[in-house]
Amino acid sequence: MNDILDEADNKMDKSVEATREEFAAIRAGRAHPSMFNKILVDYYGTPTPIQQLATFTSPEPRIIVIAPFDMGAMANIEKAIRDSDLGVNPANDGKILRCVFPELTEERRKEYIKIARTKAEEGRVAVRNLRRTAKQGLEKLEKDGEVGKDDVTGAEKRLDALTKKHTDAIDEMLKNKEAELIEV
């Protein structure tokens, strides 16, 4: 039983972390290198994460400067950023790419809040699915006669507490992200 609960806890932690990474990719008022996490660049025929091809600096809150390690990849990096859903057009000066993020409009902020809520719900669904899987494992142990009904009931209460802890963590991240998006 403890193995089932520990495994569920670890997987729920990973779901919360995945949700945190999704939130990091949603743009708030400031430019942040993690916004580029999901972008893949065609690097000599291989889709490669952009972080492996360049360094990112943020000299001002709404500007990201991207310095490619390989100047031959500059055009592909520029194209990947332009084609992404970041809504930014990088300026290329031959050595670096400069991405200036426009101020977020009220409409765009509301759009990002909707996206954040969707990502949070996806995270909560993932946690609940893990709970269901663990609960089925506990019920199977009881059905096979390996543990008693009281033990399973206690384990299910612990499982519910784990589920609540993880969904509360996702809700807290959502609250923080919404506050960050509303802030002008």
Order of alpha helices (4+ residues) and beta strands (2+ residues): alpha-beta-beta-beta-beta-alpha-beta-beta-alpha-alpha
